[in-house]
């Protein structure tokens, strides 16, 4: 059982989900409410990881954060090492790869909010930010939770992107999916099966919670 890889993967999924909860909200809100004619271009960019092979996305992220890129040189000047083949690099790649899984459910939830409620709140003098915080967010809470949970579950199973960006360094960049692959390559099917079963169980629970949440009508937490 690859416990170190499992713990590293859980740590990566938590960080990526937290980042996407912050970054994804404004992107999803802009997609849902913007009337810009070129909005479809932003939607296409956000959805690109859904159709791109993971190795392609991982390759370009690796080039972007590598020592030959402007960003890579700037990061190396600050930290003394490049972001490639580090846990930080995995976070960057995973955020990009899981972006549509967080943004699309959030944007769909925001789009279903009754526009008359927004107009009424604005008429009463509420600022756009206050309207978003007091009206849009409470009415879209299930969509927000769904997006965060899907990003978490998707990060758990990443393989191509993390392998391209982080390599396979035990304890540093070796995720659970890579550990399973290594076990199979070594013909250690028992270890591969144990690790795969844990990942299967966690993924099943996460998806069950997502579908159960979207079917239920109970309130997850009070909004004030």
ZAPAKOL-175452 format. One record per residue (C-alpha): x, y, z; chain; residue number from 1. Coordinates in steps of 0.2 Angstrom, whole numbers, always signed. Layout:
# ZAPAKOL-175452
+-------+-------+-------+---+-----+
!    px !    py !    pz ! c !   k !
+-------+-------+-------+---+-----+
!     X !     Y !     Z ! A ! NUM !
...
+-------+-------+-------+---+-----+
***
This chain:
# ZAPAKOL-175452
+-------+-------+-------+---+-----+
!    px !    py !    pz ! c !   k !
+-------+-------+-------+---+-----+
!    +0 !    +0 !    +0 ! A !   1 !
!    +8 !   +16 !    -6 ! A !   2 !
!    +3 !   +27 !    +9 ! A !   3 !
!   +15 !   +41 !    +6 ! A !   4 !
!    +8 !   +43 !   -12 ! A !   5 !
!   -10 !   +42 !    -5 ! A !   6 !
!    -6 !   +56 !    +8 ! A !   7 !
!    +3 !   +67 !    -5 ! A !   8 !
!   -12 !   +65 !   -17 ! A !   9 !
!   -25 !   +70 !    -4 ! A !  10 !
!   -14 !   +85 !    +0 ! A !  11 !
!   -13 !   +90 !   -18 ! A !  12 !
!   -32 !   +87 !   -20 ! A !  13 !
!   -36 !   +98 !    -5 ! A !  14 !
!   -25 !  +112 !   -10 ! A !  15 !
!   -31 !  +112 !   -28 ! A !  16 !
!   -49 !  +112 !   -22 ! A !  17 !
!   -46 !  +127 !   -11 ! A !  18 !
!   -37 !  +136 !   -25 ! A !  19 !
!   -51 !  +133 !   -37 ! A !  20 !
!   -64 !  +138 !   -24 ! A !  21 !
!   -56 !  +155 !   -24 ! A !  22 !
!   -51 !  +156 !   -42 ! A !  23 !
!   -66 !  +148 !   -50 ! A !  24 !
!   -79 !  +159 !   -42 ! A !  25 !
!   -75 !  +175 !   -51 ! A !  26 !
!   -72 !  +166 !   -68 ! A !  27 !
!   -89 !  +156 !   -66 ! A !  28 !
!   -98 !  +172 !   -61 ! A !  29 !
!   -91 !  +182 !   -76 ! A !  30 !
!   -96 !  +167 !   -88 ! A !  31 !
!  -113 !  +167 !   -81 ! A !  32 !
!  -117 !  +185 !   -81 ! A !  33 !
!  -106 !  +193 !   -94 ! A !  34 !
!  -114 !  +199 !  -110 ! A !  35 !
!   -98 !  +200 !  -120 ! A !  36 !
!   -99 !  +194 !  -138 ! A !  37 !
!   -82 !  +185 !  -136 ! A !  38 !
!   -87 !  +176 !  -120 ! A !  39 !
!   -87 !  +160 !  -130 ! A !  40 !
!   -68 !  +161 !  -131 ! A !  41 !
!   -66 !  +162 !  -112 ! A !  42 !
!   -78 !  +147 !  -111 ! A !  43 !
!   -67 !  +137 !  -124 ! A !  44 !
!   -51 !  +141 !  -114 ! A !  45 !
!   -59 !  +135 !   -98 ! A !  46 !
!   -66 !  +119 !  -106 ! A !  47 !
!   -50 !  +115 !  -116 ! A !  48 !
!   -43 !  +103 !  -103 ! A !  49 !
!   -59 !   +92 !  -106 ! A !  50 !
!   -53 !   +88 !  -123 ! A !  51 !
!   -34 !   +90 !  -123 ! A !  52 !
!   -24 !   +74 !  -119 ! A !  53 !
!   -17 !   +76 !  -102 ! A !  54 !
!    +1 !   +74 !  -109 ! A !  55 !
!    -2 !   +89 !  -121 ! A !  56 !
!    -7 !  +100 !  -107 ! A !  57 !
!    +6 !   +93 !   -95 ! A !  58 !
!   +20 !   +96 !  -109 ! A !  59 !
!   +15 !  +115 !  -111 ! A !  60 !
!   +14 !  +118 !   -93 ! A !  61 !
!   +31 !  +110 !   -90 ! A !  62 !
!   +38 !  +121 !  -104 ! A !  63 !
!   +29 !  +137 !   -96 ! A !  64 !
!   +37 !  +133 !   -78 ! A !  65 !
!   +53 !  +126 !   -84 ! A !  66 !
!   +70 !  +135 !   -82 ! A !  67 !
!   +70 !  +141 !  -100 ! A !  68 !
!   +54 !  +151 !   -98 ! A !  69 !
!   +53 !  +169 !   -92 ! A !  70 !
!   +42 !  +163 !   -77 ! A !  71 !
!   +53 !  +148 !   -74 ! A !  72 !
!   +68 !  +160 !   -73 ! A !  73 !
!   +59 !  +172 !   -62 ! A !  74 !
!   +53 !  +158 !   -50 ! A !  75 !
!   +71 !  +151 !   -49 ! A !  76 !
!   +78 !  +168 !   -45 ! A !  77 !
!   +66 !  +169 !   -30 ! A !  78 !
!   +67 !  +151 !   -23 ! A !  79 !
!   +84 !  +145 !   -30 ! A !  80 !
!   +75 !  +130 !   -40 ! A !  81 !
!   +63 !  +129 !   -54 ! A !  82 !
!   +45 !  +124 !   -52 ! A !  83 !
!   +46 !  +109 !   -63 ! A !  84 !
!   +47 !   +92 !   -55 ! A !  85 !
!   +41 !   +99 !   -38 ! A !  86 !
!   +25 !   +98 !   -28 ! A !  87 !
!   +22 !  +117 !   -32 ! A !  88 !
!   +22 !  +112 !   -51 ! A !  89 !
!   +10 !   +99 !   -48 ! A !  90 !
!    -2 !  +111 !   -40 ! A !  91 !
!    -1 !  +123 !   -55 ! A !  92 !
!    -4 !  +109 !   -67 ! A !  93 !
!   -18 !  +101 !   -57 ! A !  94 !
!   -27 !  +118 !   -55 ! A !  95 !
!   -27 !  +121 !   -74 ! A !  96 !
!   -32 !  +103 !   -77 ! A !  97 !
!   -46 !  +103 !   -65 ! A !  98 !
!   -52 !  +120 !   -69 ! A !  99 !
!   -67 !  +116 !   -80 ! A ! 100 !
!   -73 !  +103 !   -67 ! A ! 101 !
!   -75 !  +117 !   -54 ! A ! 102 !
!   -80 !  +132 !   -65 ! A ! 103 !
!   -93 !  +124 !   -76 ! A ! 104 !
!  -105 !  +118 !   -62 ! A ! 105 !
!  -103 !  +135 !   -53 ! A ! 106 !
!  -107 !  +144 !   -69 ! A ! 107 !
!  -122 !  +133 !   -72 ! A ! 108 !
!  -128 !  +137 !   -54 ! A ! 109 !
!  -126 !  +155 !   -56 ! A ! 110 !
!  -135 !  +155 !   -73 ! A ! 111 !
!  -150 !  +148 !   -65 ! A ! 112 !
!  -152 !  +162 !   -52 ! A ! 113 !
!  -168 !  +172 !   -55 ! A ! 114 !
!  -163 !  +188 !   -63 ! A ! 115 !
!  -178 !  +197 !   -55 ! A ! 116 !
!  -170 !  +194 !   -38 ! A ! 117 !
!  -154 !  +202 !   -43 ! A ! 118 !
!  -164 !  +217 !   -50 ! A ! 119 !
!  -174 !  +219 !   -34 ! A ! 120 !
!  -158 !  +219 !   -24 ! A ! 121 !
!  -150 !  +232 !   -35 ! A ! 122 !
!  -165 !  +242 !   -34 ! A ! 123 !
!  -164 !  +242 !   -15 ! A ! 124 !
!  -147 !  +249 !   -16 ! A ! 125 !
!  -136 !  +234 !   -14 ! A ! 126 !
!  -119 !  +235 !   -23 ! A ! 127 !
!  -115 !  +221 !   -36 ! A ! 128 !
!  -103 !  +213 !   -24 ! A ! 129 !
!  -116 !  +213 !   -10 ! A ! 130 !
!  -129 !  +206 !   -22 ! A ! 131 !
!  -117 !  +192 !   -27 ! A ! 132 !
!  -113 !  +188 !    -9 ! A ! 133 !
!  -130 !  +189 !    -1 ! A ! 134 !
!  -141 !  +183 !   -16 ! A ! 135 !
!  -131 !  +173 !   -29 ! A ! 136 !
!  -120 !  +163 !   -18 ! A ! 137 !
!  -134 !  +157 !    -6 ! A ! 138 !
!  -144 !  +151 !   -21 ! A ! 139 !
!  -130 !  +143 !   -29 ! A ! 140 !
!  -122 !  +134 !   -14 ! A ! 141 !
!  -125 !  +117 !   -21 ! A ! 142 !
!  -117 !  +121 !   -37 ! A ! 143 !
!  -102 !  +128 !   -28 ! A ! 144 !
!  -100 !  +113 !   -17 ! A ! 145 !
!  -102 !  +102 !   -33 ! A ! 146 !
!   -88 !  +111 !   -42 ! A ! 147 !
!   -76 !  +110 !   -27 ! A ! 148 !
!   -80 !   +91 !   -24 ! A ! 149 !
!   -78 !   +87 !   -43 ! A ! 150 !
!   -61 !   +96 !   -43 ! A ! 151 !
!   -56 !   +86 !   -28 ! A ! 152 !
!   -61 !   +69 !   -36 ! A ! 153 !
!   -54 !   +73 !   -52 ! A ! 154 !
!   -37 !   +78 !   -45 ! A ! 155 !
!   -36 !   +61 !   -36 ! A ! 156 !
!   -36 !   +52 !   -52 ! A ! 157 !
!   -24 !   +63 !   -62 ! A ! 158 !
!   -10 !   +53 !   -71 ! A ! 159 !
!    -3 !   +61 !   -87 ! A ! 160 !
!    -2 !   +79 !   -81 ! A ! 161 !
!    +6 !   +75 !   -65 ! A ! 162 !
!   +18 !   +63 !   -73 ! A ! 163 !
!   +24 !   +76 !   -86 ! A ! 164 !
!   +26 !   +90 !   -74 ! A ! 165 !
!   +32 !   +81 !   -58 ! A ! 166 !
!   +40 !   +66 !   -64 ! A ! 167 !
!   +40 !   +51 !   -52 ! A ! 168 !
!   +49 !   +56 !   -36 ! A ! 169 !
!   +43 !   +46 !   -21 ! A ! 170 !
!   +38 !   +57 !    -7 ! A ! 171 !
!   +38 !   +73 !   -17 ! A ! 172 !
!   +29 !   +71 !   -34 ! A ! 173 !
!   +23 !   +53 !   -34 ! A ! 174 !
!    +4 !   +53 !   -34 ! A ! 175 !
!    -7 !   +38 !   -30 ! A ! 176 !
!   -11 !   +35 !   -49 ! A ! 177 !
!    +8 !   +34 !   -53 ! A ! 178 !
!   +11 !   +23 !   -38 ! A ! 179 !
!    -2 !   +11 !   -45 ! A ! 180 !
!    +7 !   +11 !   -62 ! A ! 181 !
!   +23 !    +7 !   -54 ! A ! 182 !
!   +16 !    -7 !   -44 ! A ! 183 !
!    +9 !   -15 !   -60 ! A ! 184 !
!   +25 !   -12 !   -69 ! A ! 185 !
!   +34 !   -22 !   -55 ! A ! 186 !
!   +21 !   -35 !   -56 ! A ! 187 !
!   +16 !   -31 !   -38 ! A ! 188 !
!    -3 !   -33 !   -42 ! A ! 189 !
!    -7 !   -35 !   -23 ! A ! 190 !
!    +0 !   -18 !   -19 ! A ! 191 !
!    -8 !   -11 !   -35 ! A ! 192 !
!   -25 !   -18 !   -30 ! A ! 193 !
!   -25 !   -12 !   -12 ! A ! 194 !
!   -20 !    +6 !   -18 ! A ! 195 !
!   -33 !    +5 !   -32 ! A ! 196 !
!   -47 !    +0 !   -21 ! A ! 197 !
!   -44 !   +14 !    -9 ! A ! 198 !
!   -44 !   +26 !   -24 ! A ! 199 !
!   -60 !   +18 !   -31 ! A ! 200 !
!   -69 !   +19 !   -14 ! A ! 201 !
!   -64 !   +38 !   -11 ! A ! 202 !
!   -69 !   +42 !   -29 ! A ! 203 !
!   -86 !   +33 !   -27 ! A ! 204 !
!   -90 !   +42 !   -11 ! A ! 205 !
!   -86 !   +59 !   -18 ! A ! 206 !
!   -97 !   +56 !   -33 ! A ! 207 !
!  -111 !   +49 !   -22 ! A ! 208 !
!  -110 !   +65 !   -12 ! A ! 209 !
!  -111 !   +75 !   -27 ! A ! 210 !
!  -126 !   +66 !   -35 ! A ! 211 !
!  -135 !   +65 !   -18 ! A ! 212 !
!  -132 !   +84 !   -15 ! A ! 213 !
!  -140 !   +88 !   -32 ! A ! 214 !
!  -155 !   +78 !   -28 ! A ! 215 !
!  -158 !   +84 !   -10 ! A ! 216 !
!  -167 !   +99 !    -5 ! A ! 217 !
!  -159 !  +101 !   +13 ! A ! 218 !
!  -148 !  +116 !   +17 ! A ! 219 !
!  -129 !  +112 !   +19 ! A ! 220 !
!  -126 !  +126 !   +30 ! A ! 221 !
!  -134 !  +143 !   +35 ! A ! 222 !
!  -130 !  +158 !   +25 ! A ! 223 !
!  -132 !  +175 !   +33 ! A ! 224 !
+-------+-------+-------+---+-----+
***
